[in-house]
Amino acid sequence: MSNERIDLLRATIRDIPDFPKEGILFKDITPLLADPTAFTTCLDLFAERWAGQHVDAIVGIESRGFIFGAALAARMMTSFVPARKPGKLPAATNRVEYALEYGTDCIEMHVDALRPKDRVVLIDDLMATGGTAAAAIELCRGLGAEVIGAGFVIELEFLNGRDRLGDVPILSLVTY
């Protein structure tokens, strides 16, 4: 990855202090999404990382992971699988509950979303503590899929989220 491309992405990520609550510095990607060059650069970097590897599906984590994941799946000519909050998927689902610093949350995936031995890449906009991504990996593996990588537009390195993803190779485009 060239520094020029990463600098472009970094310049389109806006800091919003005290959102969603006081003391949080929110990394807002809406300016990145509004900039066609920056958005395309994200997709280019992700596609380059997994080019030449057999990828059966891109799994996007709700909700901003859908934006990048679906576009990447279309670009790579592979399927897109949503990993969603509980109660959002209409057919039978598997569910994984995971811990947050202030409680628990869940993520679900259709039981027929992946097949055994499918090679999947997980995509989300941000990795903080890694709990949601770790739960999505568990869901994929529970369906027999192999998670060959995880991509994030932003990684908050100081929260050590990658430690929760075990042996899954990670590509984070912009780190803080």
C-alpha positions as a printed Julia matrix, in Angstrom:
176×3 Matrix{Float64}:
   0.0     0.0    0.0
   1.37    3.35  -0.93
   1.53    6.12   1.63
  -0.17    8.41  -0.89
  -3.27    6.2   -1.01
  -3.4     5.83   2.77
  -2.96    9.59   3.2
  -5.95   10.11   0.88
  -8.08    7.85   3.06
  -6.86    9.43   6.29
  -7.72   12.91   4.95
 -11.34   11.83   4.39
 -11.93   10.42   7.89
 -13.42   13.02  10.18
 -13.08   13.08  13.98
 -16.29   13.79  15.9
 -15.59   14.4   19.6
 -18.01   13.17  22.26
 -20.06   10.98  19.91
 -22.04    8.84  20.6
 -21.28    9.8   24.2
 -18.89   12.06  26.05
 -15.27   10.95  25.99
 -15.52    9.04  22.68
 -13.68   10.34  19.61
 -15.77    8.92  16.77
 -14.08    8.2   13.43
 -16.64    9.3   10.83
 -16.28    7.67   7.41
 -19.14    9.54   5.73
 -16.73   12.02   4.07
 -14.75    9.01   2.74
 -17.94    7.51   1.31
 -18.82   10.86  -0.29
 -15.46   10.97  -2.06
 -15.53    8.56  -5.04
 -11.73    8.47  -5.25
 -11.33    7.59  -1.57
 -14.09    4.97  -1.64
 -12.66    3.4   -4.79
  -9.21    3.41  -3.18
 -10.56    1.37  -0.26
 -12.03   -1.17  -2.64
  -8.83   -1.25  -4.7
  -6.69   -1.93  -1.62
  -8.96   -4.7   -0.37
  -9.25   -6.29  -3.83
  -5.47   -6.15  -4.33
  -4.92   -7.91  -0.99
  -7.02  -10.94  -1.96
  -6.4   -10.9   -5.73
  -5.41  -14.29  -7.08
  -6.8   -16.11  -4.05
  -9.95  -18.14  -4.36
 -12.6   -16.23  -2.37
 -16.08  -17.78  -2.19
 -17.73  -15.01  -0.18
 -17.25  -11.63   1.38
 -18.89  -11.43   4.82
 -19.87   -7.86   5.73
 -20.57   -6.91   9.33
 -23.61   -4.72  10.02
 -23.92   -2.04   9.12
 -21.08   -0.11   7.53
 -19.34   -3.36   6.64
 -22.22   -3.88   4.2
 -21.18   -0.8    2.23
 -17.61   -1.94   1.67
 -18.32   -5.69   1.65
 -21.08   -5.66  -0.95
 -19.12   -3.38  -3.28
 -16.02   -5.55  -2.85
 -17.99   -8.76  -3.5
 -19.36   -7.27  -6.73
 -15.89   -6.18  -7.79
 -14.4    -9.6   -7.01
 -17.35  -11.43  -8.64
 -18.13  -13.41  -5.5
 -21.07  -13.65  -3.13
 -21.86  -11.25  -0.31
 -23.05  -12.54   3.07
 -24.42  -10.17   5.72
 -23.6   -10.74   9.4
 -26.42   -8.92  11.2
 -27.76   -7.84  14.55
 -30.41  -10.19  16.0
 -33.85  -10.31  14.41
 -32.85   -8.74  11.08
 -32.52  -11.89   8.95
 -35.71  -13.62   7.74
 -34.63  -17.28   7.55
 -33.07  -19.67  10.09
 -29.92  -18.24  11.68
 -26.97  -19.14  13.84
 -26.1   -16.66  16.58
 -22.96  -15.81  18.51
 -23.06  -13.66  21.62
 -19.99  -11.62  22.52
 -18.9    -9.38  25.36
 -18.74   -5.62  25.19
 -17.13   -3.39  27.78
 -20.62   -2.44  28.93
 -22.58   -5.71  28.4
 -23.13   -8.19  25.58
 -24.31   -8.15  22.0
 -25.11  -10.77  19.35
 -24.53  -11.24  15.67
 -26.36  -13.64  13.36
 -25.93  -15.24   9.97
 -28.27  -17.43   7.92
 -27.51  -21.12   8.48
 -27.26  -21.63   4.71
 -25.15  -18.51   4.01
 -21.9   -20.45   3.67
 -20.95  -24.0    2.78
 -18.29  -26.18   4.38
 -14.85  -25.32   3.0
 -15.95  -21.93   1.61
 -13.07  -19.45   1.71
 -14.31  -16.15   3.09
 -13.02  -12.66   3.78
 -14.57  -10.6    6.54
 -15.0    -6.84   5.91
 -15.98   -4.02   8.27
 -15.36   -0.3    8.49
 -13.72   -0.32  11.92
 -12.01   -2.7   14.3
 -11.92   -1.53  17.9
 -11.86   -4.28  20.54
 -12.38   -7.02  17.94
 -15.44   -8.55  19.62
 -17.8    -8.25  16.67
 -15.22   -9.49  14.18
 -14.31  -12.43  16.44
 -18.0   -13.35  16.69
 -18.37  -13.16  12.89
 -15.33  -15.43  12.49
 -16.91  -17.89  14.92
 -20.15  -17.84  12.9
 -18.27  -18.51   9.64
 -16.25  -21.33  11.14
 -19.4   -22.77  12.71
 -20.75  -23.2    9.18
 -17.53  -24.95   8.14
 -16.02  -22.01   6.25
 -12.37  -21.0    6.3
 -11.76  -17.33   7.11
  -8.76  -16.43   4.94
  -8.63  -12.78   5.97
 -10.28   -9.79   7.57
 -10.21   -6.24   6.22
 -10.98   -3.02   8.04
 -10.95    0.54   6.76
  -9.9     1.73  10.24
  -8.21   -0.05  13.14
  -7.94    1.49  16.6
  -4.67   -0.27  17.44
  -4.56    0.9   21.06
  -7.6    -1.31  21.8
  -5.71   -4.48  20.72
  -8.65   -5.89  18.76
  -6.46   -7.97  16.48
  -5.48  -10.09  19.48
  -9.04  -11.48  19.5
  -8.9   -12.61  15.86
  -6.29  -15.31  16.42
  -4.59  -16.55  13.28
  -6.76  -14.66  10.78
  -4.6   -12.4    8.55
  -5.72   -8.77   8.94
  -5.53   -5.81   6.58
  -6.27   -2.45   8.18
  -6.05    0.46   5.78
  -5.79    3.31   8.31
  -4.61    2.82  11.88
  -4.88    5.05  14.92
